[in-house]
Amino acid sequence: MTSPLAYFLLSAGLLLLAMGIVRFSSFYADLVRHAHVCYLPLDGLRGFLALGVFFITQSFFISFT
C-alpha cells in the first residue's frame, strides 16, 4: 500500500461516506447545520493529517518487514 493512488482513492471514498452519513442521518445533519463555520476547515485538515500519518506509518511498516 505504498502507492499514492491508494491515498487519494481512500480519501475520496471516506469523503463520500461522510457526505452520505450527513445527508441521511438527521443527528449529524443537525450538528453540521448548527456548527460554527470557522471550525469546519480545521476539522477537515485534521482528517487529512490523520490519513497522512496512517499512510506514512503503513509504508514504514512495509519497508522494514
N, C-alpha and C positions, 0 to 999 in steps of 0.2 A: 504494500500500500504506500509506496513512495512516489507514486505519480501525482503531479499537481492536479491532474484531471479529476482524481477521486475527491480531492478537497473541494473543488468547485461544484461537482455533482452532489456531494453530500450537503454542502451549504445551500444549494438551490432546493434540494429535497426537504431539508429542515425548514427553510423559509416557507415553502409551500405548505408543509404540515402545520406550521404556526398560523399561517393565514387561514387554513381550514378550521383549525381549532377556534380561532377568534370569530370566524364567521358563523359557525354552527353551535357554539356554546354561549348561552346567554350570560353565564357568570363572567367569562373572560371578555365578552363584548362590552359588558358594563364597566369592567375595570379599565379597558382601553379607552372607552368613551370619556371616562372621568379622570383619566391620567393627566398629570401635569405635563405640558408639552416639552419642557426642557430636559426631562429625564429619558425620553424615548431614544434619542440618538446615543446617549451614553450606554444604555442597556444593550442596544444593538452592537455597539463596539465591544462590549464585554463578551457577547456571544461569539463574535468573530475571533476575539483573543483566545477564548476557551477552545474553539476549534483549531486555531493555530497551534496552541500548546499540545493538544491531542495529537495532531499530525506530526509535529516535531518529535514528541516523545515516541510515537509509534515508529518513526523512521530510525531513531536511535536504537530502539529495541531490535529492529530487524537487522541493522548493520552490525550490532555487537553479538548477535547469536549465531 
